[in-house]
Amino acid sequence: MVVWILTLDVTIVSACAPPGGGRNPVTPRFIRHFSMLCLPMPSEHSLKHIFQAILNGFLNDFPPAVKKTASNIVEAAVEIYNRMSIDLLPTPAKSHYVFNLRDLSKCVQGILQCDPGTVREEIQIFRLFCHECQRVFHDRLINNEDKHYFCAILTEMANKHFGIAIGMEYFLTKPIIFGDFIKFGSDKSDRIYEDLTDMDKIANVLQDYLDDYNLTHPKEVKLVFFQDAIEHVSRIARMIRQERGNALLVGVGGTGKQSLTRLAAYICGYRCFQIELSRGYNYETFHEDLRKLYKLAGVEDKNMVFLFTDTQVHVQIAKE
């Protein structure tokens, strides 16, 4: 039985990419219903002009030493993006090595989080630029060879565009960490995104957050804040504080991905929402949980983090 559905005053807009990489060709019979517009890849000159205008406007209230670095940041960011896109191509073992303009915009978006009161010198904006590039590109790399290659690019950009003579050990000996959580108990709206250089102080502050979390939540979280744990919490907190922030945490089971996410959400003042699998859990139950999440986030205007694990995906697929 065929049921005809009449739709009125509806405009359909579709976004398509060239066939390949899992994308199938679209038939001419389907395309004939649309007015086609082709959006080619913007030229390097256009990219630099766009991000130069964004940074110039944002850095207008910063000291002259920081304002003049806008062109250097854009030149370096575009060159890093181009080289990563060409030199680190996706392979079966590195299928996620797909870099696009969204990554370049994320580098600039990260820089827009800084504050004129804390970034006063050229070296500070340079460290922020390096940090954002590391979070966008470096965190995606899976082996030491690729990570060393990226550090070599950053070293080259420091000398070429910023006139800062450094070696690769600058990035290998001590991590660059930016965050807004170093003042425990401060109002979330008054937090400042700044360079965190004292690892011992960061560990102590994170321990205070963890103790406070365990006092207010029935399920206790136990963590040891060694260097990797500190870096991971900072990365997740940075992602949460950004608009449209999302992250895919990859690692073997038991490495603390969920615990670190819960702590980072608490640090940022967000509530962590997670589904609870039970016997008979199906798509309808999942949709009901999503409705609860959307009501909390959209209707009640609460800051939410949706934590969804791979095992929950597998169980759902298996049941269907």
Helices and strands as residue ranges (DSSP letters): H 28-31, H 44-58, G 59-61, H 64-67, H 70-87, G 92-94, H 101-111, H 122-136, G 138-140, H 144-161, H 169-172, E 177-179, G 188-190, E 194-196, H 199-216, H 227-241, H 257-267, E 271-273, H 283-294, I 295-299, E 304-306, H 310-319
